[in-house]
Amino acid sequence: MATEKTAPTPPAAMVSGGSSGLGLVIARRLLARGYAVSILGRDADRLEAARIDLAGANIDPSRLIAVVANATSPDDTQRAVEAHLGAFGRLDALVNVVGRSDRGRIEDLDAQTLRELFDANVISALQCSQACLPALRQTRGAIVNIGSLASRVAPRFLGGYVVVKHALAGLTRQMRMECEADGVHVGLVCPGPIAGNHSPNRYGVDADSNVPADAAAPGGGAKLKQLDPVDVADAALRCIEKREIEIIMPAKTRLLMGINAISPKFADWILSRKSSK
Ligand SMILES: NC(=O)c1ccc[n+]([C@@H]2O[C@H](COP(=O)([O-])OP(=O)(O)OC[C@H]3O[C@@H](n4cnc5c(N)ncnc54)[C@H](OP(=O)(O)O)[C@@H]3O)[C@@H](O)[C@H]2O)c1
């Protein structure tokens, strides 16, 4: 007797901060690769605009949901996972994209600003990961955290951003060691400045500011070509599918990380010549 074949369930991914910028590009690449995708963001209008934009890319609408959720809230992230599983029945990957940059001198960094940056860049990844882990264990899935070159080096004038992106690298590493036994992979993508619609004064560096004007530029004035967001999104996909541990972009900056491991003094000297003074 012939048995009726059922279509295999597509893999499914959740993207925190998927309503704009890099997160939106990652969501688009995941959909193109055949994933069902849930995107999370706080602003309902922005999220709906992103959903319509993504759905226009000729995809089956049943493969995409948008969930209004604050990634730093345990209740919201739990509700988001329930909505995701209700729609798709499985979770294979979580991409933690939520994050916020900063500018300023450490001397002027106030504790409240650092707490807010920590919430946006570290607590968001922690809450989403904790909420998703039970479902990811079922599929032996993957978590990808979006760090920055500031997760690995410390150029001047990035305010509290270096502090929190270094913390995110630590969170990623410890979580990977702990989750390995359950078959869940945890990776980190560390991009340099990404091309996009950055407002000229996104970081509030004005004439009265205590930092040089070029620190306001993406990458804090680092002499680097801006990355194509599609390349960064594809790096996140490699973390999921090839189980890459850490991807540093652009590739030429990896040499600096290698030098840093051997001689932090030499690495500081190189960085001080290649970034805002
Ligand atoms: N842009 C760059 O040049 C660059 C370079 C290296 C690394 N990165 C990293 O890449 C990531 C994305 O950067 P981006 O420039 O693309 O950011 P972005 O354009 O500011 O987008 C941030 C996204 O996250 C959402 N979001 C923010 N806080 C949230 C929260 N608490 N809960 C849920 N959603 C939240 C935003 O929507 P709502 O505001 O509506 O919530 C938005 O969709 C960040 O981690 C950043 O540090 C960026």
The ligand as a Gaussian input file, in Angstrom:
#p B3LYP/6-31G(d) Opt

LIG

0 1
 N       25.671000      49.198000      12.070000
 C       26.949000      48.891000      12.155000
 O       27.830000      49.504000      11.502000
 C       27.378000      47.747000      13.052000
 C       28.712000      47.332000      13.057000
 C       29.094000      46.258000      13.854000
 C       28.163000      45.621000      14.658000
 N       26.855000      46.056000      14.645000
 C       25.889000      45.363000      15.503000
 O       24.861000      44.870000      14.679000
 C       23.617000      44.880000      15.392000
 C       22.555000      45.619000      14.576000
 O       23.002000      46.928000      14.343000
 P       22.144000      47.906000      13.404000
 O       22.993000      49.103000      13.172000
 O       21.602000      47.160000      12.251000
 O       20.960000      48.303000      14.411000
 P       19.667000      49.187000      14.151000
 O       19.574000      49.630000      12.735000
 O       19.664000      50.231000      15.232000
 O       18.468000      48.139000      14.403000
 C       18.258000      47.635000      15.670000
 C       17.040000      46.720000      15.608000
 O       16.833000      46.145000      16.887000
 C       15.523000      46.471000      17.359000
 N       15.646000      46.600000      18.805000
 C       16.410000      47.484000      19.486000
 N       16.286000      47.269000      20.802000
 C       15.418000      46.220000      20.949000
 C       14.893000      45.528000      22.057000
 N       15.215000      45.851000      23.310000
 N       14.051000      44.504000      21.827000
 C       13.690000      44.131000      20.571000
 N       14.167000      44.760000      19.476000
 C       15.011000      45.794000      19.672000
 C       15.141000      47.737000      16.620000
 O       13.738000      47.920000      16.520000
 P       12.913000      48.688000      17.697000
 O       13.690000      49.920000      18.040000
 O       11.572000      48.954000      17.085000
 O       12.829000      47.734000      18.832000
 C       15.753000      47.431000      15.265000
 O       14.942000      46.549000      14.538000
 C       23.915000      45.502000      16.753000
 O       24.143000      44.481000      17.693000
 C       25.187000      46.278000      16.503000
 O       25.952000      46.447000      17.679000
 C       26.437000      47.096000      13.875000

